[in-house]
Amino acid sequence: MELKAINGDGIDSWREVTLIYNAALRQLETKMEILNDEFQHVHQYNPIEHIKARIKTPESIVKKLKRHGYESTIDNMIKYINDIAGIRIICSFTSDIYRIVDMLHEQRDIHVLSVKDYITFPKASGYRSYHMIVTVPVYLSDRTVDTKVEIQIRTVAMDFWASLEHKIHYKFEGDAPEHIKDQLVECAKMVSDLDERMLQLNNEILNIGQNREEAEEA
Ligand code: 0O2
């Protein structure tokens, strides 16, 4: 594995590149924590269960560049690989996902480049998740670098399914036996039903709480 350093956009080394992507991830993570804290303060409720962040390994970047037919250069990875910096936001309920998406759109310094809503339109495999590619400004001593970050937002149940499916995908190198694929599709349906029922249950509980409060105030 080798990434050739070629001067581009003022970024000329892998170390500098990872520094910038790491900074973008930290900034986004802090932003999400602040939004979660504010939400807790206003609504006494946390939409975010937890956050995972990672920088893609050089091996994985080179593999992806090769898959798309590009030479392994620093320039190409910055230009063509959207998920060098990735953040995964895990929520309890599907409604929280769209709440977070709205909050991200409201952030003035975050620029949304693209979205893929695999919740409204799940993949044939059963995969469900909300993906966004955004840019975050990273302020260096002499310049600002708008840095791409991939955001994946999903429920705990969707995450559970995706982790197992990912493991199976790698184990069988993308060619899992049909009966396993069928079972995964079936499990995805169960996950979707579970998410919906848990959301309904939560809404019911919230309504009961609200009615009690109103009755006490009256
Ligand atoms: P890895 O090994 O997880 O990093 P793009 O990144 O936009 O150039 P793509 O595939 O068009 O490429 O983007 P998409 O559909 O938004 O998927 C991006 C990432 O979502 C994938 O990264 C996976 O991490 C995850 N993902 C997408 N589809 C599936 C799926 O069917 N199952 C699971 N478990 N995860 C999925 P990579 O780089 O493909 O893989």
Residues whose N, C-alpha, C, O or C-beta is under 5 A from the ligand:
A	BS01	0O2	Y80 N82 D83 K116 K123 S125 Y127 H131 A162 E165 H166
